[in-house]
Amino acid sequence: MNVRQKLLGGYLLVALLVAATATVAWHANAASAEKAATQEAVRLAQGIALDVTLGLPVDTADEIVSPLYYSATALSNYLQRLHEIQHRDAVVVDYAKYIVGDVVVENVGRFFDHDLGNEVGRTIADGRSRVFVETSVDYPDGIKQVVVPMNNKAGKTVGAVIVEYTPIYDQMMAATRQSQLITLIAAVVVIVLVIGLGLGLAGSLTRRITSLTTAVRTIRNGDYSQRVPWDGGDEIGRLARAFNAMAEQLERSAREILAKEYTDSILANAGEGICGIDAEGRVAFANEAAGRITGLGVGGLLQRQASVLLPEAGAGLVSGTHEGRLQRPDGTAVRVEYTISEIEKVGAVVVLRDVTRQRDLEFDLRHQALHDGLTGLPNRKLLLDRLDHALARSRASGEEIALLYLDLDGFKRVNDSLGHNAGDLLLRTAAERLTSALRPHDTVARLGGDEFAVLLEAAARETVEELARACLDAIARPFVVHGREAVVTVSIGVVPGAARFTDADEVVRNADVAMYAAKDVGKNRFMVFETRMHEQLLDRLDQENRLREAVHRGELRLHLQPVVALPGGQVSGAEALVRWQDPQRGLQQPGSFIPLAEETGMIIEIDRWILVEACRTVRRWQEESPQTAPAWVSVNLSAAHLELPDLTDHVAYALTTTGLSPHCLTLELTETVMMRDLAVTSPRLEELRRLGVKIAIDDFGTGYSSLGYLRDIPVDVLKIDRSFINGLVGNGRQQELVSAIMQLGHTLGLRVVAEGVEDADQLALLTVMGCKFAQGYHLGRPQAADQLRDSLAVPAFNR
């Protein structure tokens, strides 16, 4: 593309930009008019909504204002006036989208079915105004409509007003036509002027540039006598004068340039050390950079044998790039990279570069890539590399190797309580202790976080276990961190005879599995890997994946266990318990999957399912069979669920969606969970009680076992743990303790429930002691709600 085409293209681009600007302005006017029509329609509809819900403005001071919404006649007259005077058609619907007012009287009482996108329904639901197009058989192109909510004096949405705003839209669009026409005419005029100006300027500039280009081609061919006219004071004229001056200079300097060609080729790389070597191998030329790099200076380099300067060059200079260590006269040494280029019949040129800092940086980068920045120990990548090599050596020589996988127990507690700086100091100290406890040739690596690994080479089974115990002892000693004493332990997974496994990744994985097995059985110990551990891990992962989908697949089952009032024996309430209908293992008890759910965080989703399902089941039971339905249902909450800030909202949602009265719901928390952080727990429990639900302490006596705190926390129900009921018969001391708990609970106005009643003797003794509520297998096992309803036909003491 030549200059003329580029210039014309530029002016054409300007013309296109003008056209684009006019198009944007055209559409902007239309969009502005459409927006104004919409806003006007919304204001009109909002005014109608106020008249309908609050009434028309009063004419006299004593006049009573009545909302038009309550009078079909008044509403119809009002809509007819709007139609006749203002030519506005409005439709009034209630919250269920039934028409309560329309100009067409026959439509009153019908469902508003022209809202194909449910715009009216969503406006009633969220209180936001919307516009939409109503389509029907009579109006296939659609009618523009605006819908606004109708709110009564209390702010509650009672319905909506739908107003047609097609006339307003047409009026405002017609008003914009004149401004759009003016914009179009102006754009056409500007485009014509721009194109005409471009054609004129492009022709003038092209002629002058062509003349200059022709002269440049002539000089490129070696004719320095060519000159160009330099008329004009613009940039092209100045370029022509500069060209003429350059041509004159080239003509004068042609011979000088040829004479200096050899020198210029040597100095082309003057930023690096450059030496010229003559045919006898001596330095004939050197620049300042070469003298600085070698430490000899330019004078010290001249006439020196190149083989002495570059010892790695040997007896002769070989073309190519080499690298070596250069000893300076002052005793220092530098790493140099030098390139030798032979020049036929003359000698050679040597280009020197000091690469000392570059090689040091490369070493640092390699070290950082393979070592942990905090402890300086090898990282996972270097450990795997060394383990791969050790496996190869072991398979070749038969020498045994082993791997230890270590994870600090309680490190997170120290890190959270004392801060990350303290945690980093503890990790560095732990690394030092592990290194000291092991042999010099053992590899101690940090894998990340508080996890370490140790590669033991030339280590028999007895040596491996001895070193593992040494690591346990080294970490078990108290750490002093920022003036505070911190105690952590370590769990270790051991893989002896690692050469029997496929590769390094499998060895590390097996050691990790053994480490988690050590944690599962109590921590602060080492466990030797066994194949069953991996199988158990795979089984656990499979169970976790199936449990994660259990709620969505409808596999959870709700069971209810009755709570019986004493001494009459009638069922007063029920405790909601969850079961899992596992497709592979059948019906699972909570103990087989709840711990896994708590560990993985799935317990929150399960808790929410139980809460909603229990409320729905009991509410339906109360409606269908109120004489047998329990008066309340209790639902257990996990520690993780209690910590959620939106717990109260979820409980309120469950009650609202199921229709269960808040007084029929009791939320149970274990004593340990409730006392974990009273500053957080107490306000959260107060929020729940303000909803109307009751709070129960489950398994009382197994946690803090303090009766005094009962007066300080908001609870309504006290459930005595089954461990107090077992062995109650015949144990006077235990009977006194249970009696004291019941008396204190009754004094504080709490409902006291004895859990774990397994036989008639326990029940009889509790009745004599004044217990008012009991729960246990003797009174009823957990079962599905339908089964429990059928069994309640039999008196409690006969079941």
C-alpha positions in Angstrom: 0.0 0.0 0.0 1.5 3.4 -1.1 1.4 6.7 0.7 -1.5 8.0 -1.4 -3.6 4.9 -0.5 -2.7 5.3 3.2 -3.6 8.9 3.2 -6.9 8.3 1.4 -7.5 5.4 3.8 -6.9 7.7 6.8 -9.4 10.3 5.5 -11.9 7.5 4.7 -11.5 6.3 8.2 -12.2 9.8 9.5 -15.3 9.8 7.3 -16.4 6.4 8.7 -15.8 7.7 12.2 -18.1 10.7 11.4 -20.7 8.3 10.1 -20.4 6.1 13.1 -20.7 9.1 15.4 -23.8 10.2 13.6 -25.2 6.7 13.9 -24.5 6.6 17.6 -26.1 10.0 18.0 -29.2 8.8 16.0 -29.5 5.7 18.2 -28.7 7.7 21.4 -31.7 10.1 20.6 -33.9 7.1 20.1 -32.7 5.4 23.3 -33.1 8.6 25.3 -36.7 9.1 24.0 -37.5 5.5 24.8 -36.0 5.8 28.3 -37.9 9.0 28.9 -41.1 7.3 27.7 -40.5 4.5 30.1 -39.7 6.8 33.1 -42.8 8.8 32.4 -44.9 5.6 32.2 -43.4 4.4 35.5 -44.3 7.7 37.2 -47.8 7.6 35.8 -48.3 4.0 37.0 -46.9 4.8 40.4 -49.4 7.7 40.8 -52.2 5.4 39.8 -51.0 2.8 42.3 -51.0 5.4 45.1 -54.5 6.5 44.2 -55.7 2.8 44.2 -54.0 1.8 47.5 -54.2 5.0 49.5 -57.2 6.8 48.0 -57.8 10.0 46.0 -56.7 13.3 47.5 -59.3 14.9 49.8 -61.3 17.9 48.8 -62.4 18.8 52.4 -60.7 18.6 55.7 -63.2 16.1 57.2 -63.4 13.9 54.2 -62.5 10.2 54.9 -60.1 8.8 52.4 -60.8 5.3 51.3 -58.5 3.3 49.1 -60.0 2.6 45.7 -58.7 -1.0 46.1 -61.6 -1.8 48.5 -64.4 -0.5 46.2 -64.9 -2.1 42.9 -67.3 0.6 41.7 -64.9 3.5 42.7 -62.0 1.7 41.1 -63.9 1.1 37.9 -65.1 4.8 37.8 -61.5 5.9 38.4 -60.1 3.7 35.6 -62.9 4.9 33.2 -62.0 8.5 33.8 -58.4 7.8 33.1 -59.4 6.2 29.8 -61.8 8.9 28.8 -59.9 12.0 29.9 -56.2 11.0 29.7 -56.6 8.2 27.2 -54.7 5.9 29.7 -55.6 2.2 29.9 -54.7 0.7 33.3 -55.2 -2.8 34.8 -55.2 -3.4 38.6 -54.4 -7.0 39.8 -54.1 -8.4 43.3 -51.1 -10.4 44.7 -52.3 -13.5 42.9 -52.5 -11.7 39.5 -56.3 -11.7 39.4 -57.7 -8.6 37.8 -59.6 -6.4 40.3 -60.0 -3.3 38.0 -60.0 -2.8 34.2 -61.6 -0.5 31.7 -63.0 -3.6 30.1 -65.4 -4.7 32.9 -65.7 -8.2 31.6 -62.0 -8.8 32.5 -62.5 -8.1 36.2 -62.1 -11.3 38.2 -60.1 -13.0 35.5 -56.4 -14.1 35.8 -54.0 -11.7 34.1 -52.6 -14.2 31.5 -50.9 -11.7 29.1 -47.8 -11.7 31.4 -45.8 -14.4 29.4 -42.5 -13.5 31.1 -44.1 -13.4 34.6 -43.0 -9.7 34.9 -46.1 -8.9 37.0 -45.5 -11.8 39.3 -41.9 -10.9 39.9 -42.8 -7.2 40.5 -45.3 -8.4 43.2 -42.6 -10.6 44.7 -39.7 -8.2 44.9 -41.5 -4.7 44.7 -39.5 -3.5 41.7 -41.1 -1.8 38.7 -40.7 -3.4 35.2 -41.6 -2.9 31.6 -42.7 -5.6 29.2 -44.6 -6.2 26.0 -48.1 -7.7 26.2 -48.9 -9.9 23.3 -52.3 -11.3 22.4 -54.3 -12.5 19.4 -55.7 -8.9 18.9 -52.2 -7.3 19.2 -49.7 -9.7 17.7 -47.0 -7.0 17.6 -47.4 -6.4 21.3 -48.4 -3.5 23.5 -45.8 -1.8 25.7 -46.7 -2.1 29.3 -45.3 -0.9 32.6 -46.0 -2.7 35.9 -45.5 -1.2 39.4 -46.2 -2.7 42.8 -49.1 -1.5 45.0 -48.1 -1.1 48.6 -50.5 -0.4 51.4 -49.9 2.0 54.3 -48.0 -0.8 56.1 -45.6 -1.2 53.2 -46.9 -4.6 52.2 -47.3 -5.4 48.5 -51.0 -6.1 47.8 -50.9 -6.3 44.0 -49.7 -4.4 41.0 -50.9 -1.8 38.4 -50.2 -2.4 34.7 -50.4 0.7 32.4 -50.1 0.8 28.6 -47.5 3.4 27.5 -47.4 2.8 23.8 -48.9 6.3 23.0 -46.3 8.0 25.2 -43.6 6.1 23.5 -44.9 7.0 20.0 -45.1 10.7 20.9 -41.6 10.9 22.3 -40.1 9.0 19.3 -41.9 11.3 16.9 -40.3 14.3 18.7 -36.8 13.0 18.1 -37.2 12.6 14.3 -36.2 16.2 13.5 -33.0 16.2 15.5 -32.1 12.8 13.9 -32.6 14.3 10.5 -30.3 17.3 11.3 -27.6 14.9 12.5 -27.8 12.9 9.3 -27.5 16.0 7.1 -24.6 17.3 9.0 -22.8 14.0 8.9 -23.2 13.7 5.1 -21.8 17.3 4.6 -18.7 16.6 6.8 -18.0 13.2 5.1 -18.0 14.9 1.6 -15.7 17.7 2.8 -13.3 15.1 4.4 -13.1 13.0 1.3 -12.5 16.0 -1.0 -9.8 17.4 1.3 -8.1 14.0 1.4 -8.0 13.6 -2.3 -6.3 17.0 -2.7 -3.7 16.6 0.0 -2.9 13.0 -1.0 -2.0 14.1 -4.6 0.3 16.9 -3.5 2.2 14.9 -0.9 2.5 11.9 -3.2 4.3 13.9 -5.9 6.9 15.2 -3.5 7.5 11.9 -1.8 7.9 10.2 -5.2 10.7 12.6 -6.1 12.5 12.0 -2.9 12.1 8.2 -3.2 13.7 8.2 -6.7 16.7 10.1 -5.4 17.2 7.6 -2.5 17.2 4.7 -5.0 19.9 6.4 -7.0 22.2 6.9 -4.0 21.7 3.3 -2.9 23.2 2.3 -6.1 26.4 4.2 -5.3 25.7 7.5 -7.2 26.1 10.2 -4.5 25.6 13.1 -7.0 21.8 12.9 -6.9 20.0 15.9 -5.4 16.3 16.8 -4.9 14.4 20.1 -5.0 13.7 21.4 -1.5 10.9 23.8 -2.0 8.5 24.3 0.9 9.1 24.7 4.6 7.2 21.7 5.8 8.6 18.3 7.0 9.1 17.0 3.4 11.0 20.1 2.5 13.3 19.7 5.6 13.7 16.0 4.7 14.8 17.0 1.2 17.4 19.4 2.6 18.7 16.8 5.0 18.9 14.2 2.2 21.0 16.6 0.1 23.4 17.2 3.0 23.6 13.5 3.7 24.5 12.9 0.0 27.3 15.4 0.2 28.7 13.9 3.4 28.5 10.4 1.9 30.4 11.5 -1.1 33.2 13.0 1.0 33.4 10.1 3.5 33.2 7.0 1.2 36.9 6.4 1.2 37.3 7.0 5.0 34.5 4.5 5.7 36.2 1.8 3.6 39.5 2.4 5.3 38.0 1.9 8.8 35.9 -1.1 8.0 38.3 -3.5 9.8 38.4 -1.4 13.0 34.7 -0.8 13.0 34.0 -4.5 12.8 36.1 -5.1 16.0 34.5 -2.2 17.9 30.9 -3.1 16.9 30.6 -5.0 20.2 32.4 -2.4 22.3 30.1 -3.0 25.3 31.9 -6.3 25.8 35.6 -7.2 26.0 37.1 -7.3 22.5 40.6 -8.5 21.7 42.2 -8.8 18.3 44.6 -11.7 18.0 47.4 -11.7 15.3 48.6 -14.6 13.3 51.2 -15.5 16.0 48.5 -15.8 18.6 49.3 -12.6 20.5 46.9 -9.9 21.5 47.2 -7.1 19.0 44.2 -5.0 20.0 42.0 -4.8 23.1 39.3 -2.4 24.2 38.7 -0.9 27.6 36.1 -3.6 28.5 38.6 -6.4 27.9 41.2 -4.7 30.1 38.6 -4.3 32.9 37.3 -7.9 32.7 40.8 -9.4 32.8 42.2 -6.9 35.4 45.3 -6.3 33.2 44.2 -3.1 31.5 44.6 -2.5 27.8 48.4 -2.1 28.1 48.8 -5.3 30.0 46.9 -7.3 27.4 48.8 -6.1 24.3 51.4 -8.6 23.0 50.3 -11.2 25.6 49.8 -14.7 24.3 46.1 -15.5 24.1 46.7 -19.0 25.4 48.0 -17.5 28.6 45.0 -15.2 28.8 42.5 -17.9 28.3 44.0 -21.1 29.8 41.0 -23.3 28.7 41.9 -22.5 25.1 44.9 -24.9 25.4 47.6 -24.8 22.8 45.5 -23.0 20.1 42.3 -21.0 19.6 39.3 -22.9 18.4 36.4 -21.0 16.8 33.2 -21.1 18.9 31.9 -20.1 22.3 33.6 -21.3 25.4 33.5 -20.7 29.2 36.2 -20.8 31.8 37.6 -19.4 35.0 39.9 -16.4 34.6 42.4 -15.6 37.3 43.2 -11.9 37.8 46.5 -10.5 38.9 45.0 -9.2 42.2 44.1 -12.7 43.2 40.4 -12.6 42.3 38.8 -14.8 39.8 35.9 -14.2 37.4 33.8 -16.6 35.3 34.1 -15.5 31.6 32.3 -16.6 28.5 34.4 -15.9 25.3 33.6 -16.3 21.7 36.5 -16.8 19.2 36.0 -15.8 15.6 38.8 -16.5 13.1 39.7 -13.9 10.4 41.4 -15.5 7.4 45.1 -14.6 7.0 44.8 -12.1 9.9 44.2 -13.9 13.1 41.1 -13.9 15.3 38.7 -11.8 17.3 37.9 -12.8 20.9 34.8 -11.3 22.6 34.8 -11.6 26.4 31.8 -11.5 28.7 31.9 -11.5 32.5 29.2 -14.0 33.5 30.1 -14.3 37.2 26.9 -12.7 38.4 24.8 -14.5 35.9 26.1 -17.9 37.0 25.6 -17.0 40.7 22.1 -15.9 39.9 21.4 -19.2 38.1 22.8 -21.1 41.1 20.5 -19.1 43.4 17.5 -19.7 41.2 18.3 -23.5 41.1 18.7 -23.5 44.9 15.4 -21.6 45.4 13.6 -24.0 43.0 14.7 -27.0 44.9 14.8 -25.7 48.6 12.2 -24.4 51.0 12.6 -20.7 51.5 11.6 -20.7 55.2 13.8 -23.6 56.6 16.4 -24.0 53.8 15.5 -27.7 53.6 15.0 -29.5 50.3 11.5 -29.1 48.9 9.2 -31.7 47.5 10.7 -31.5 44.0 14.3 -32.2 45.3 13.0 -34.9 47.6 11.3 -36.7 44.8 14.4 -36.4 42.6 16.6 -37.8 45.4 14.1 -40.5 46.1 14.0 -41.5 42.4 17.8 -41.9 42.4 17.8 -43.7 45.8 15.2 -46.2 44.4 17.4 -46.9 41.4 20.5 -47.4 43.6 18.5 -49.6 46.0 17.2 -51.9 43.2 20.7 -52.2 41.8 22.6 -52.8 45.0 19.9 -54.3 47.3 20.5 -51.7 49.9 17.3 -50.8 51.8 15.8 -47.3 51.9 12.8 -45.9 53.7 10.7 -42.7 53.8 9.2 -41.0 56.8 6.2 -38.6 56.3 5.8 -36.2 59.3 2.9 -33.8 60.1 3.0 -31.6 63.2 0.1 -32.1 65.6 -1.3 -28.9 67.1 0.6 -26.6 64.9 -2.5 -24.7 63.6 -3.4 -24.0 67.3 0.0 -22.4 67.9 -0.1 -20.5 64.5 -3.6 -19.1 65.2 -2.9 -18.1 68.8 0.6 -16.7 68.6 0.6 -15.5 65.0 2.3 -16.5 61.7 5.7 -15.2 62.8 5.7 -17.5 65.8 4.5 -20.4 63.5 7.4 -19.7 61.1 9.9 -19.8 64.0 8.4 -23.0 65.3 8.8 -24.6 61.8 12.4 -23.5 61.6 13.2 -24.9 65.0 11.4 -28.2 64.2 13.5 -28.5 61.0 16.7 -28.0 63.0 15.6 -30.6 65.6 14.8 -33.2 62.9 18.1 -32.6 61.2 20.0 -33.0 64.5 18.1 -36.2 65.4 18.9 -37.9 62.1 22.1 -39.1 60.4 24.2 -36.6 58.3 23.5 -38.4 55.0 19.7 -38.5 55.6 17.6 -36.1 53.5 15.1 -33.9 55.6 12.7 -32.0 53.4 9.8 -29.7 54.0 6.8 -30.5 51.8 4.8 -27.4 52.7 2.8 -26.1 55.7 3.7 -28.2 58.7 4.6 -31.4 56.7 8.1 -32.8 56.5 9.6 -35.9 54.9 12.8 -37.8 55.6 14.6 -40.1 53.1 16.6 -42.7 54.9 19.2 -44.6 52.9 21.1 -47.7 54.0 18.4 -48.2 56.7 17.2 -51.6 57.9 13.8 -51.9 59.5 15.2 -51.6 63.0 17.1 -48.5 62.1 14.1 -46.9 60.5 11.9 -47.4 63.6 14.7 -46.1 65.9 15.1 -42.9 63.8 11.3 -42.5 63.7 11.2 -42.6 67.6 14.1 -40.1 67.6 12.0 -37.7 65.5 9.0 -38.2 67.9 11.3 -37.3 70.9 12.9 -34.3 69.2 9.5 -32.7 68.4 7.9 -33.6 71.7 10.2 -31.3 73.7 8.5 -27.9 74.4 9.2 -25.1 72.0 9.9 -21.6 73.3 8.4 -19.1 70.8 8.5 -15.4 71.5 8.8 -16.0 75.2 5.9 -18.5 75.4 6.1 -22.2 75.7 4.3 -24.2 73.0 3.9 -28.0 72.9 3.3 -29.8 69.6 3.8 -33.4 68.7 4.3 -35.2 65.4 2.5 -38.0 63.6 4.8 -40.1 61.3 4.0 -42.4 58.4 6.8 -44.9 57.7 7.4 -46.8 54.5 10.4 -49.2 55.0 11.8 -51.1 52.0 10.6 -48.4 49.7 12.2 -50.1 46.6 9.3 -52.5 46.3 7.0 -49.7 45.1 6.8 -48.5 41.6 8.1 -44.9 41.8 8.7 -42.0 44.2 5.2 -40.7 44.0 3.8 -44.0 45.2 6.2 -44.1 48.1 5.3 -40.6 49.2 1.6 -41.4 48.8 1.9 -44.5 51.0 3.8 -42.6 53.6 1.2 -39.9 53.7 -1.5 -42.6 54.1 0.4 -44.1 57.0 0.8 -40.7 58.6 -3.0 -40.1 58.5 -3.4 -43.6 60.1 -1.2 -42.5 62.9 -3.3 -39.4 63.4 -6.5 -41.5 63.4 -5.3 -43.7 66.3 -4.2 -40.9 68.6 -1.4 -38.8 67.0 2.2 -38.5 68.5 3.3 -41.8 67.1 4.5 -43.5 64.0 2.7 -46.1 61.9 4.3 -48.4 59.3 2.4 -48.5 56.0 0.3 -51.5 55.3 -1.7 -52.2 52.1 -5.0 -52.2 54.0 -4.4 -48.5 54.9 -4.6 -47.5 51.2 -7.6 -49.6 50.8 -9.2 -48.0 53.8 -8.4 -44.5 52.3 -9.9 -45.4 49.0 -13.0 -46.7 50.8 -13.2 -43.5 52.8 -12.9 -41.4 49.7 -15.6 -43.4 48.0 -17.9 -43.1 51.0 -17.2 -39.3 51.1 -18.1 -38.9 47.4 -21.4 -40.9 47.9 -22.2 -39.0 51.1 -21.7 -35.7 49.3 -24.5 -36.6 46.9 -26.7 -38.3 49.4 -28.9 -35.2 50.2 -29.4 -34.4 46.5 -30.2 -37.9 45.6 -32.8 -38.2 48.4 -30.9 -40.9 50.3 -31.3 -39.4 53.8 -34.0 -40.8 56.0 -35.7 -39.1 59.0 -36.3 -41.2 62.1 -38.1 -40.0 65.3 -37.5 -41.3 68.8 -40.4 -40.5 71.3 -39.9 -38.5 74.5 -42.3 -39.7 77.1 -43.9 -37.7 79.9 -43.8 -39.3 83.4 -45.6 -40.8 85.2 -48.4 -41.0 82.6 -46.4 -42.5 79.8 -47.9 -40.5 77.0 -45.6 -39.2 74.1 -44.9 -35.5 74.5 -42.3 -34.9 71.9 -39.8 -36.6 69.6 -36.2 -36.3 68.7 -35.3 -36.2 65.0 -32.4 -38.5 64.0 -30.9 -39.0 60.6 -30.2 -42.3 58.8 -28.5 -42.8 55.4 -30.0 -45.2 52.9 -26.6 -46.0 51.3 -27.2 -47.7 47.9 -24.2 -49.9 48.5 -24.4 -50.7 52.2 -28.0 -50.3 53.1 -29.4 -48.2 56.0 -26.5 -46.6 57.9 -26.6 -45.5 61.5 -25.3 -41.9 62.3 -22.1 -43.2 63.8 -20.9 -44.6 60.5 -21.1 -41.3 58.5 -21.7 -38.3 60.8 -18.0 -38.1 61.9 -17.0 -38.0 58.2 -19.6 -35.4 57.5 -18.3 -33.2 60.4 -14.7 -33.6 59.1 -15.5 -32.7 55.5 -18.0 -29.9 56.3 -21.0 -31.8 54.8 -22.6 -31.8 58.3 -24.1 -28.3 57.7 -26.0 -29.5 54.6 -27.2 -32.6 56.5 -28.2 -30.4 59.5 -30.3 -28.2 57.2 -32.0 -31.2 55.6 -32.9 -32.7 59.0 -34.2 -29.3 60.3 -36.6 -28.8 57.3 -37.6 -32.4 57.1 -38.4 -32.7 60.8 -40.4 -29.5 60.8 -42.4 -30.6 57.7 -43.0 -34.1 59.1 -44.3 -33.0 62.5 -46.4 -30.2 61.0 -48.1 -32.7 58.6 -48.6 -35.1 61.5 -50.2 -32.4 63.6 -52.6 -31.5 60.8 -53.6 -35.1 60.0 -53.7 -36.7 63.5 -53.5 -34.0 66.2 -54.4 -36.4 68.9 -51.3 -38.6 68.4 -48.9 -36.0 67.1 -46.0 -35.0 69.4 -46.2 -31.5 70.8 -42.6 -30.7 69.8 -39.7 -32.1 67.9 -36.0 -31.6 68.8 -33.3 -31.3 66.2 -29.5 -31.7 66.9 -27.2 -28.9 65.7 -23.5 -29.4 65.0 -20.7 -27.2 66.2 -20.0 -26.1 62.6 -23.7 -25.1 62.1 -23.8 -23.1 65.3 -20.8 -21.0 64.1 -22.6 -19.8 60.9 -23.8 -16.2 61.1 -27.0 -17.0 59.2 -28.1 -19.9 61.4 -31.1 -17.9 62.7 -32.2 -17.1 59.1 -32.1 -20.8 58.2 -34.2 -21.8 61.2 -36.7 -19.1 60.4 -36.9 -20.3 56.8 -37.6 -23.9 57.9 -40.4 -22.7 60.2 -41.9 -20.4 57.6 -41.8 -22.9 54.7 -43.2 -25.8 56.7 -45.7 -23.9 58.8 -44.5 -25.4 62.1 -45.0 -23.2 65.1 -41.7 -22.0 66.6 -42.8 -23.3 70.0 -42.9 -26.8 68.6 -39.2 -26.8 67.7 -36.3 -27.5 70.1 -32.7 -27.2 69.0 -30.2 -29.5 70.8 -26.5 -28.7 71.3 -24.1 -30.7 73.2 -22.6 -29.3 76.4 -19.1 -29.1 74.9 -20.2 -27.3 71.8 -22.3 -24.8 73.8 -19.5 -23.9 76.1 -16.8 -23.6 73.4 -17.1 -19.8 73.2 -19.9 -18.4 75.4 -19.2 -14.8 74.0 -20.4 -16.1 70.6 -22.8 -18.8 71.7 -25.0 -16.9 74.1 -26.0 -14.1 71.6 -26.7 -16.7 68.9 -28.9 -18.7 71.2 -30.8 -15.6 72.3 -31.5 -14.8 68.6 -33.0 -18.3 68.2 -35.1 -18.0 71.3 -36.5 -14.7 70.1 -37.9 -16.7 67.2 -39.8 -18.7 69.7 -37.8 -22.0 69.5 -36.4 -23.7 72.6 -32.8 -24.6 73.3 -31.7 -27.9 74.8 -28.4 -29.0 76.3 -27.7 -32.5 75.0 -25.5 -35.0 76.8 -25.4 -32.9 80.0 -22.6 -33.9 82.4 -20.1 -35.2 79.7 -18.5 -31.8 79.0 -17.8 -29.1 81.6 -20.1 -30.8 84.2 -20.7 -27.4 85.8 -24.2 -26.6 87.1 -23.4 -23.0 87.8 -23.3 -21.9 84.1 -26.9 -23.0 83.6 -28.1 -19.6 84.9 -25.9 -17.7 82.5 -26.8 -19.3 79.2 -30.2 -19.1 77.4 -31.5 -22.7 77.6 -34.9 -24.3 78.1 -34.3 -28.0 78.2 -31.7 -30.1 80.1 -31.0 -33.6 78.8 -29.2 -35.8 81.3 -26.6 -37.9 79.5 -27.2 -41.7 79.3 -23.9 -42.3 81.2 -25.7 -41.1 84.4 -28.7 -43.4 83.8 -26.6 -46.5 83.2 -25.9 -48.1 86.7 -28.4 -45.7 88.3 -30.2 -48.6 90.0 -28.4 -49.7 93.1 -26.0 -46.8 93.1 -27.0 -44.3 95.8 -24.3 -41.8 95.1 -25.3 -41.6 91.4 -28.9 -41.4 92.3 -28.1 -38.3 94.5 -26.2 -36.7 91.7 -29.0 -37.2 89.2 -31.6 -36.0 91.7 -29.6 -32.9 92.3 -29.4 -32.2 88.5 -33.1 -32.6 88.2 -33.9 -30.4 91.1 -31.6 -27.7 89.9 -33.1 -27.9 86.4 -36.7 -27.7 87.8 -35.7 -24.8 90.0 -34.4 -22.9 87.0 -37.6 -23.6 85.1 -36.0 -26.1 82.7 -37.6 -29.1 81.1 -35.4 -32.0 82.3 -35.2 -35.2 80.1 -33.4 -38.4 81.1 -31.7 -40.0 78.1 -30.9 -43.7 77.7 -33.6 -45.4 79.7 -33.1 -49.0 78.8 -35.2 -51.0 81.3 -38.2 -50.9 83.5 -36.2 -50.6 86.8 -34.5 -47.4 85.5 -37.9 -46.0 84.5 -39.5 -46.8 87.8 -36.6 -45.2 89.8 -36.7 -42.1 87.7 -40.4 -41.8 88.2 -40.0 -42.0 92.0 -37.2 -39.4 91.8 -39.6 -36.9 90.2 -38.3 -37.1 86.6 -41.0 -35.7 84.3 -39.6 -36.7 80.9 -37.6 -39.7 79.7 -36.2 -41.1 76.4 -34.6 -44.4 75.5 -35.0 -47.8 73.9 -37.3 -49.0 76.7 -39.8 -46.3 75.8 -39.3 -46.4 72.0 -36.6 -46.9 69.4 -36.0 -44.4 66.6 -38.2 -45.2 63.6 -39.8 -43.6 60.6 -42.5 -41.2 61.3 -45.3 -43.4 59.8 -44.2 -46.4 61.9 -44.1 -44.2 65.0 -47.6 -43.0 64.4 -48.9 -46.6 64.1 -47.1 -47.7 67.3 -48.5 -44.8 69.3 -51.9 -46.6 69.4 -50.2 -48.9 72.1 -49.7 -47.3 75.5 -46.0 -46.4 76.2 -45.5 -48.7 79.1 -46.8 -51.7 77.1 -44.5 -51.2 74.1 
